[in-house]
Amino acid sequence: MASKAGKGLEGVVAAETAVSDIDGLQGILFYVGYDIHDLAPNASFEEVTYLLHNLELPNASQLDEISQELASDREPNDLVIELLPRLATDSSPMSMLRTAVSAASVQDPDGWDMGAEANYRKAMRLIAFFPTLVAYFDHIRNGRDTIPPDASLSQAANFLYMLKGDKADDESARIFDMCLVLHADHTMNASTFAARVCAATLSDIHSAITAGIAALKGPLHGGANEAVMKMLEEIKEPSKAGDYIKQRLANKDKIMGFGHRVYKTEDPRATHLRRMAKELAEKTGDGTNYEISEIIEKTVMDEKGLYPNVDFYAASVYGYLGIPTDLFTPIFACSRVAGWTAHVREQYADNRLIRPDSEYVGPDPRPWVSLNDR
Ligand SMILES: CC(C)(COP(=O)(O)OP(=O)(O)OC[C@H]1O[C@@H](n2cnc3c(N)ncnc32)[C@H](O)[C@@H]1OP(=O)(O)O)[C@@H](O)C(=O)NCCC(=O)NCCS
């Protein structure tokens, strides 16, 4: 029987990586040696993308180059554009993203070239067009015209522009950029592992990223941020938050946005997201969700000793930025695709098939029984 410690591969080192590292006891997250507390207030998503893929921070001309590369590849290819109206009618945004990325492989300009340079270009294209898919999807499902990307804007500002039609104010664009920075990578999380397992069979990068999206979609992973907003909406009033949480815990329900496999203290990303949620609550003059969140945080800590993870305050931040709830997880993907693609390229560069064992717990060997005798 698989030991309890082995269940869910807890504590198992599944890959060597230079992309990111976590100290779960101290609550520290590094991207290529840089502390997330330094990156969040200082780096743009473009800088972080360069860092994850090149393992060094860019100089000014390298940053300019990657920013232009991302800005020029934002338009999805024809096949995806043709599919979007159908997907916008029939699927959730995460299912759309999963399907669209898979479909995008068919028309990628580098075709099925698996060389390192082709894969770098494919990675940049994927990072570039994810936000466009999400924004286009939202307009199409609401019967509105899509807003083409603006190459003069950063990834963060352009997404808000494509989604809302107005250029975001500097503070909102910076906050959203910081959200992208905070979500860009996180060691061997379930979706990155899924992407690396797929890549390790030497399947193509689009397939690996499709696997990553599929894993991120679940509520125990990226889907948690959407579930948090639904919980805030259900609670509605700060005065009801404490009892609501106690009742849910008494029912043995999990409180979304809390707990983590690796962090045994505060998730360092939550520190920034809490601050941003507070700032936005003050800026918008609508403190309800922030107030409810504070009470939930205190109650879960008192009752279960659990800390909020990245998804808890991200929900309030996205809500305050006016982003529809079911786009929260796709936005997570718009950022994490930077990390997924970096990990997939790292896997290709030093590959070995990822193929763990299992512990058999079925019946002992037994004789075949023919159909008539069953
Ligand atoms: C993130 C998560 C999947 C990690 O799971 P894990 O490492 O397998 O931890 P477990 O689910 O085994 O939880 C360990 C214990 O803490 C409890 N726990 C963990 N997260 C909890 C939560 N969010 N609410 C209530 N209890 C929780 C479990 O019930 C379990 O208690 P038990 O030992 O009494 O049975 C888990 O904490 C969770 O489901 N959180 C909610 C979903 C979420 O926010 N996901 C986003 C992660 S960034």
The ligand as a Tripos MOL2 file, in Angstrom:
@<TRIPOS>MOLECULE
LIG
   48    50     1     0     0
SMALL
NO_CHARGES

@<TRIPOS>ATOM
      1 C1         -3.9220   23.3760   -1.4320 C.3       1 LIG1
      2 C2         -4.3650   22.0070   -0.9520 C.3       1 LIG1
      3 C3         -4.9450   21.2130   -2.1320 C.3       1 LIG1
      4 C4         -3.1500   21.2650   -0.4030 C.3       1 LIG1
      5 O1         -3.5650   19.9740   -0.1520 O.3       1 LIG1
      6 P1         -2.7170   18.9050    0.6570 P.3       1 LIG1
      7 O2         -1.3050   19.3070    0.7880 O.co2     1 LIG1
      8 O3         -2.9990   17.6030    0.0200 O.co2     1 LIG1
      9 O4         -3.3200   18.9900    2.1060 O.3       1 LIG1
     10 P2         -4.5530   18.1660    2.6300 P.3       1 LIG1
     11 O5         -5.7330   18.3580    1.7380 O.co2     1 LIG1
     12 O6         -4.1030   16.7470    2.8800 O.co2     1 LIG1
     13 O7         -4.8240   18.9070    3.9790 O.3       1 LIG1
     14 C5         -4.1480   18.6350    5.2260 C.3       1 LIG1
     15 C6         -5.1280   18.9240    6.3430 C.3       1 LIG1
     16 O8         -5.4840   20.2990    6.3460 O.3       1 LIG1
     17 C7         -6.8680   20.4540    6.0730 C.3       1 LIG1
     18 N1         -7.0140   21.5040    5.0700 N.ar      1 LIG1
     19 C8         -6.1480   21.8020    4.0770 C.ar      1 LIG1
     20 N2         -6.6160   22.8230    3.3520 N.ar      1 LIG1
     21 C9         -7.7860   23.1590    3.9050 C.ar      1 LIG1
     22 C10        -8.7290   24.1330    3.5870 C.ar      1 LIG1
     23 N3         -8.5510   24.9540    2.5730 N.pl3     1 LIG1
     24 N4         -9.8330   24.2300    4.3550 N.ar      1 LIG1
     25 C11       -10.0150   23.3990    5.3870 C.ar      1 LIG1
     26 N5         -9.1470   22.4370    5.7360 N.ar      1 LIG1
     27 C12        -8.0500   22.3240    4.9940 C.ar      1 LIG1
     28 C13        -7.3190   19.1200    5.4790 C.3       1 LIG1
     29 O9         -8.6800   18.8890    5.6790 O.3       1 LIG1
     30 C14        -6.4350   18.1560    6.2250 C.3       1 LIG1
     31 O10        -6.9420   18.0010    7.5140 O.3       1 LIG1
     32 P3         -6.9400   16.5490    8.2080 P.3       1 LIG1
     33 O11        -5.4910   16.1630    8.3020 O.co2     1 LIG1
     34 O12        -7.6210   16.8030    9.5010 O.co2     1 LIG1
     35 O13        -7.7040   15.6550    7.2750 O.co2     1 LIG1
     36 C15        -5.4100   22.1370    0.1760 C.3       1 LIG1
     37 O14        -4.8930   22.9480    1.2090 O.3       1 LIG1
     38 C16        -6.7200   22.6800   -0.3420 C.2       1 LIG1
     39 O15        -7.5520   21.8960   -0.8400 O.2       1 LIG1
     40 N6         -6.9380   24.0230   -0.2790 N.am      1 LIG1
     41 C17        -8.1240   24.6260   -0.8280 C.3       1 LIG1
     42 C18        -7.9790   24.7880   -2.3530 C.3       1 LIG1
     43 C19        -7.0140   25.8910   -2.6920 C.2       1 LIG1
     44 O16        -7.0530   26.9760   -2.1390 O.2       1 LIG1
     45 N7         -6.1590   25.6000   -3.6780 N.am      1 LIG1
     46 C20        -5.1950   26.5600   -4.1830 C.3       1 LIG1
     47 C21        -3.8170   26.1830   -3.7950 C.3       1 LIG1
     48 S1         -2.6500   27.4380   -4.2130 S.3       1 LIG1
@<TRIPOS>BOND
     1     1     2 1
     2     2     3 1
     3     2     4 1
     4     2    36 1
     5     4     5 1
     6     5     6 1
     7     6     7 2
     8     6     8 1
     9     6     9 1
    10     9    10 1
    11    10    11 2
    12    10    12 1
    13    10    13 1
    14    13    14 1
    15    14    15 1
    16    15    16 1
    17    15    30 1
    18    16    17 1
    19    17    18 1
    20    17    28 1
    21    18    19 ar
    22    18    27 ar
    23    19    20 ar
    24    20    21 ar
    25    21    22 ar
    26    21    27 ar
    27    22    23 1
    28    22    24 ar
    29    24    25 ar
    30    25    26 ar
    31    26    27 ar
    32    28    29 1
    33    28    30 1
    34    30    31 1
    35    31    32 1
    36    32    33 2
    37    32    34 1
    38    32    35 1
    39    36    37 1
    40    36    38 1
    41    38    39 2
    42    38    40 1
    43    40    41 1
    44    41    42 1
    45    42    43 1
    46    43    44 2
    47    43    45 1
    48    45    46 1
    49    46    47 1
    50    47    48 1
@<TRIPOS>SUBSTRUCTURE
     1 LIG1         1 GROUP 0 **** ****
